[in-house]
Amino acid sequence: MKITKSVLVSCCCLVIHTASSSITNNSNNSNSKDDDDDTIPTFHTQDEQQKASDYANYFSAYADLHHQKIMLTDTHRMTAYHDAIMKNQHVFRDKVVMDVGSGSGILAVWAAKAGAKRVYAVEYTDMAKHARKVVEANGVDHVVTVIQGAVEDVTIPVEDWEAFHLQTEEGGAATEECPADDDDDASITCKQQQSKVVDIIISEWMGYFLLRESMLDSVIRARDMFLKPKSGILLPSHATMLIAPIMNEDHHMIIEEYLEGMNDWNDYLVNAKKQYGVDMNILTEEYDKEQRDYYLKSSHYVQLDDDTILAPPSVVKTLDLAVCTLEDAKGVDETEFSFDIESSGGGAEDEEEINGFAGWFTVDFQSRTDEVGKQFGAKMTNPVHFSSSPEIGGKSVFVSCCDE
């Protein structure tokens, strides 16, 4: 994430540019895991090899129960999902649900308890093994089936068509009636159309500042592959990214750490010259750049208090999950924001008090708002709003744009 600071006085402006490689999770674009030697895709170029490393690390973390516990004990977030499902049981009753990135399977269990007739819990990692145990222990294994693999490679079991009376919006029949040639365009189109039997897609896909390490790309692919286009809904249904200037007390500690690092480097230069007769000063500029990038220009995932926010936030990006595209999931465009600190009553008297920017997101679980969805989509009579903002004790991505 690159931040360029303009004016940091009573009216604060910044330009924020997010490269797609730094904020997008492309880790789901792979084949399902068939054996121990095929857990990640094969990459050839240096950039692709880095993606492979990120991919492996990403899914390795999410296969750990400790990591799942962190998410499961986020009471504010979990309550939002629970309320969205259990307070809108009329939406789930007798419906087909897909949980993308199911993890421990808790959302799939709630969907089944809310009355869904069939739930597909799709999980790439070995957490799928634990999800099967959770599903069985909660007595919903006759409704929920856990599928381990990338959602892009999932197919609806043929036997489910008859067993659960699956239908597309057009009343399509089972996929086995499509032309047999898998490479034939007509066969591919037929199977794509007849796979759209899902009424609801649920997913806890949000990452840091919404899009960092998120699964939005996989949710969009699942929507395009499986969701009924007219009546299907996604939960959450809408998302918003916000940013605001802050006065963070930890800012001075960050600067001190940077200065201490540079002092240690300078001491090393003196000792290297004195003890070993080697002048290493030629590397100082590059070392300073590394230190600045790490301490002064990197974003940090922190807990912020409400009083650190100096002005009302500006909207960075909004997403309607029913219609957003893979391009939308890549990041945000270069944008200029203005903040009126003085009239906001934030208390900033000079630019020294503005020492960074906080980014957070909100998501909504509500009825569709696109033209087609408003007419045919299920109605969420009890909509739910979730925010990760500091004002409710949420965790934020803090973006520093300061000098020592």
C-alpha positions in Angstrom: 0.0 0.0 0.0 1.6 3.3 -1.1 0.6 6.6 0.6 1.6 10.0 -0.7 1.0 12.8 1.7 -0.2 16.2 0.4 -1.4 18.7 3.0 -1.6 17.8 6.7 -3.2 20.9 8.2 -6.8 21.8 8.9 -7.8 20.2 5.6 -5.9 17.0 5.2 -5.4 15.4 1.7 -3.8 12.2 0.7 -3.4 10.0 -2.4 -3.8 6.3 -1.7 -2.7 3.8 -4.4 -3.1 0.1 -3.8 -1.4 -2.3 -6.2 -3.4 -5.4 -6.9 -0.5 -7.6 -5.9 -0.4 -6.2 -2.4 -4.0 -6.3 -1.5 -5.6 -9.1 -3.5 -5.7 -12.7 -2.4 -5.1 -14.8 -5.5 -4.5 -17.9 -3.5 -7.7 -19.8 -4.4 -6.9 -19.9 -8.1 -5.7 -23.5 -8.1 -6.7 -27.1 -8.6 -8.1 -29.0 -5.6 -5.6 -31.0 -3.5 -5.3 -34.5 -4.9 -2.2 -35.7 -3.1 0.6 -34.5 -0.8 2.7 -33.3 -3.7 0.0 -31.1 -5.2 -1.0 -28.8 -2.3 -0.1 -25.7 -4.2 -0.1 -24.8 -7.9 3.1 -25.0 -9.9 4.7 -21.6 -10.7 7.6 -20.9 -13.0 8.6 -17.2 -12.9 10.1 -15.4 -9.9 6.8 -13.5 -9.3 4.8 -16.7 -9.6 7.1 -18.5 -7.2 6.5 -15.7 -4.7 2.8 -16.2 -5.2 3.2 -19.9 -4.6 5.0 -19.1 -1.3 2.3 -16.7 -0.2 -0.3 -19.3 -1.2 1.2 -22.0 0.9 1.7 -19.8 3.9 -1.9 -18.4 3.6 -3.6 -21.8 3.6 -1.2 -23.3 6.1 -2.3 -20.7 8.7 -6.0 -21.3 8.0 -5.6 -25.0 8.5 -4.6 -24.4 12.1 -7.3 -24.6 14.8 -5.6 -21.8 16.7 -6.1 -19.5 13.8 -9.7 -20.6 13.5 -10.2 -19.9 17.2 -9.1 -16.3 16.7 -11.9 -15.8 14.2 -14.5 -17.8 16.2 -13.9 -15.7 19.4 -14.4 -12.5 17.5 -17.8 -12.1 19.2 -18.8 -8.9 17.3 -18.2 -10.5 13.9 -19.6 -13.9 14.7 -22.8 -12.4 16.2 -23.4 -10.5 13.0 -23.3 -13.7 11.0 -25.4 -15.6 13.5 -28.1 -12.8 13.6 -28.1 -12.6 9.8 -28.8 -16.3 9.5 -30.9 -17.1 12.5 -33.0 -13.9 12.5 -33.8 -14.5 8.8 -34.7 -18.2 8.9 -37.5 -17.5 6.4 -34.8 -16.8 3.8 -33.0 -20.1 4.5 -35.9 -22.4 4.8 -35.8 -25.2 2.1 -33.0 -23.4 0.3 -29.7 -24.6 -1.1 -26.7 -22.8 0.6 -23.0 -22.7 -0.2 -20.5 -21.7 2.4 -17.3 -20.5 0.6 -14.2 -21.0 2.8 -16.2 -22.8 5.4 -13.3 -23.2 7.9 -14.6 -24.9 11.0 -18.1 -25.2 9.4 -20.0 -23.1 11.9 -21.8 -21.0 9.3 -22.9 -24.1 7.5 -24.2 -25.5 10.7 -26.2 -22.3 11.4 -27.6 -22.4 7.8 -28.8 -26.0 8.4 -30.3 -25.1 11.7 -32.1 -22.2 10.0 -33.9 -24.7 7.7 -31.7 -25.0 4.6 -32.4 -28.3 2.8 -28.9 -28.6 1.5 -25.6 -26.9 2.5 -22.3 -27.2 0.6 -19.4 -26.3 2.9 -16.5 -25.7 0.7 -13.1 -25.6 2.4 -9.7 -25.8 0.7 -7.5 -26.7 3.7 -7.4 -29.7 5.9 -9.7 -27.8 8.2 -12.4 -29.5 6.2 -11.6 -32.7 8.3 -12.5 -30.8 11.4 -15.6 -29.2 9.8 -16.9 -32.7 9.0 -16.6 -33.6 12.7 -18.4 -30.4 13.8 -21.2 -31.0 11.3 -21.7 -34.5 12.5 -21.4 -33.6 16.2 -24.2 -31.0 15.7 -26.5 -33.5 14.0 -26.7 -31.7 10.6 -24.6 -34.1 8.5 -27.8 -35.2 6.7 -28.0 -31.6 5.4 -24.4 -30.3 5.2 -21.8 -31.9 3.0 -18.2 -30.7 3.4 -16.3 -30.5 0.2 -12.5 -30.1 0.4 -11.1 -28.3 -2.6 -11.0 -24.9 -4.3 -14.4 -23.6 -5.0 -13.4 -23.1 -8.6 -13.1 -26.9 -9.0 -16.3 -27.8 -7.1 -19.2 -29.6 -8.9 -22.6 -30.2 -7.5 -23.0 -34.0 -6.9 -25.3 -35.5 -9.6 -27.1 -37.6 -7.0 -28.1 -34.4 -5.1 -30.4 -33.3 -8.0 -32.9 -36.0 -7.2 -32.3 -36.4 -3.5 -32.7 -32.7 -2.7 -34.9 -31.7 -5.7 -32.3 -29.2 -7.0 -33.5 -26.9 -9.7 -32.1 -23.9 -11.6 -34.3 -20.8 -12.0 -35.4 -22.2 -15.4 -36.2 -25.6 -13.9 -33.1 -27.2 -15.4 -32.5 -30.9 -15.2 -29.4 -32.7 -13.9 -26.0 -32.1 -15.5 -25.8 -35.6 -16.9 -28.3 -34.5 -19.6 -25.7 -32.0 -21.1 -23.7 -33.1 -24.1 -21.0 -35.6 -23.2 -18.0 -33.8 -24.7 -16.4 -31.8 -21.9 -14.5 -29.7 -24.4 -17.6 -28.8 -26.4 -18.7 -25.2 -26.0 -22.3 -26.3 -25.8 -21.5 -28.8 -23.1 -19.6 -26.3 -21.1 -22.3 -23.7 -21.3 -25.0 -26.3 -20.4 -23.1 -27.4 -17.3 -22.4 -23.8 -16.2 -26.1 -22.9 -16.6 -27.3 -26.1 -14.8 -24.9 -25.7 -11.9 -26.7 -22.5 -10.8 -28.8 -24.2 -8.2 -27.6 -22.3 -5.1 -30.0 -19.9 -3.4 -27.6 -18.4 -0.9 -23.9 -18.0 -0.7 -22.5 -17.2 2.7 -18.8 -16.5 3.4 -16.6 -14.9 6.0 -14.3 -13.7 3.2 -13.2 -10.3 4.5 -9.5 -9.6 5.1 -7.5 -6.8 6.6 -8.9 -3.5 5.4 -11.5 -5.7 3.6 -9.4 -6.8 0.6 -6.0 -7.7 2.1 -5.8 -11.5 2.2 -9.5 -11.7 1.4 -11.4 -14.4 -0.5 -13.5 -12.1 -2.5 -12.3 -13.4 -5.8 -13.3 -16.9 -4.8 -16.8 -15.7 -3.7 -17.3 -13.9 -7.0 -16.3 -17.1 -8.9 -18.7 -19.1 -6.8 -21.4 -16.6 -7.4 -20.9 -16.8 -11.2 -20.7 -20.6 -11.2 -23.4 -21.6 -8.7 -25.8 -18.8 -7.6 -29.2 -18.4 -9.1 -28.7 -15.1 -11.0 -32.1 -13.5 -10.4 -33.1 -14.7 -7.0 -29.9 -15.7 -5.3 -28.4 -13.7 -2.5 -25.0 -13.3 -1.0 -24.3 -12.8 2.7 -22.8 -10.4 3.4 -24.4 -8.5 0.5 -22.6 -5.2 0.5 -19.2 -3.9 1.7 -17.6 -0.5 2.2 -14.0 0.5 2.8 -13.3 3.7 4.8 -10.3 5.8 5.7 -9.7 8.6 8.2 -6.8 10.6 9.6 -5.7 9.7 13.1 -3.5 10.7 16.0 -2.0 7.5 17.2 0.0 7.5 20.5 2.1 4.6 19.4 3.3 6.7 16.5 6.2 8.1 18.5 7.3 4.6 19.6 7.4 3.6 16.0 9.7 6.5 15.2 11.9 5.7 18.1 12.3 2.1 16.9 13.3 3.4 13.5 15.9 5.8 15.0 17.2 3.1 17.3 17.7 0.8 14.3 19.6 3.5 12.4 21.8 4.2 15.5 22.6 0.5 15.7 23.6 0.6 12.0 25.8 3.6 12.5 27.5 1.9 15.5 28.1 -1.1 13.3 29.7 1.1 10.6 32.2 2.4 13.1 33.0 -1.0 14.5 33.3 -2.6 11.0 35.8 0.1 10.0 37.8 0.0 13.2 37.9 -3.8 13.8 37.9 -5.2 10.3 39.1 -2.3 8.1 36.0 -2.4 5.9 34.0 0.6 4.9 30.3 -0.5 4.8 28.9 3.0 4.6 28.0 2.5 0.9 25.0 0.4 2.1 23.6 3.1 4.5 21.2 4.6 2.0 19.7 1.2 1.1 19.5 0.2 4.8 17.8 3.4 5.7 15.2 2.8 2.9 14.5 -0.7 4.2 14.0 0.7 7.8 11.8 3.5 6.5 9.7 1.2 4.5 9.2 -1.2 7.5 8.7 1.3 10.3 7.3 4.5 8.6 5.6 3.3 5.4 4.0 0.0 6.3 0.5 -0.6 7.5 -0.1 -2.2 10.8 -3.1 -4.2 12.2 -3.8 -2.5 15.5 -6.5 -1.8 18.0 -7.5 1.9 18.0 -9.7 3.9 20.3 -12.5 6.1 18.9 -10.7 9.3 20.1 -7.8 8.6 17.8 -10.0 9.5 14.8 -9.6 13.2 13.9 -12.3 13.6 11.2 -15.3 11.7 9.7 -14.0 8.9 7.4 -14.1 9.0 3.6 -15.4 6.1 1.6 -12.6 4.4 -0.4 -14.6 1.8 -2.2 -18.1 0.2 -2.1 -19.0 -3.2 -3.3 -22.3 -4.8 -4.2 -21.6 -8.5 -4.0 -24.4 -9.3 -6.4 -22.8 -7.5 -9.3 -19.1 -6.7 -8.4 -16.4 -8.1 -10.7 -13.0 -9.8 -10.3 -11.5 -6.5 -11.3 -13.2 -4.8 -8.4 -11.6 -7.4 -6.1 -8.1 -6.4 -7.1 -7.9 -3.3 -5.1 -8.6 0.4 -5.2 -7.8 3.1 -7.8 -5.6 6.1 -7.0 -7.9 8.5 -5.3 -7.7 11.8 -3.5 -9.4 12.4 -0.2 -10.1 15.6 1.7 -10.6 15.8 5.5 -11.7 18.9 7.3 -10.0 18.4 10.6 -10.7 21.9 12.1 -14.4 21.9 11.7 -14.6 18.2 12.7 -13.7 19.1 16.3 -10.9 16.6 16.2 -8.7 18.9 18.2 -5.7 18.9 15.8 -3.9 22.2 16.2 -1.0 21.5 13.9 0.1 18.9 11.5 2.2 17.1 14.1 -1.0 15.7 15.7 -2.0 14.0 12.4 0.5 11.1 12.2 -1.3 8.5 10.2 -4.4 7.1 8.6 -6.7 4.3 9.7 -8.6 2.1 7.3 -11.5 -0.2 8.2 -14.6 -1.7 6.6 -18.2 -2.3 7.1 -20.4 -5.1 5.6 -24.2 -5.4 5.4 -26.4 -8.5 5.4 -29.4 -7.2 3.5 -31.7 -7.7 0.5 -30.3 -7.2 -3.0 -30.3 -3.7 -4.3 -29.5 -4.3 -8.0 -32.5 -3.9 -10.3 -32.9 -7.6 -11.0 -32.3 -8.6 -7.4 -34.8 -6.1 -6.0 -37.5 -7.8 -8.1 -36.6 -11.5 -7.6 -34.3 -11.8 -4.6 -35.3 -13.0 -1.2 -36.1 -10.3 1.3 -33.9 -9.9 4.4 -36.5 -8.6 6.8 -34.0 -8.4 9.6 -30.9 -6.8 8.0 -27.6 -6.8 10.0 -24.7 -4.3 9.9 -21.1 -5.1 10.9 -18.3 -2.6 11.3 -14.7 -3.1 12.2 -14.3 0.7 13.0 -12.5 2.0 16.1 -15.7 3.5 17.5 -16.9 0.0 18.4 -13.5 -1.3 19.5 -12.8 -2.8 16.1 -9.4 -3.5 14.7 -8.1 -1.4 11.9 -5.3 -1.2 9.3 -3.3 1.7 10.4 -1.4 3.4 7.5 1.5 5.6 8.6 2.6 8.4 6.3 5.0 10.3 8.5 8.7 11.2 8.8 10.9 11.2 11.8 
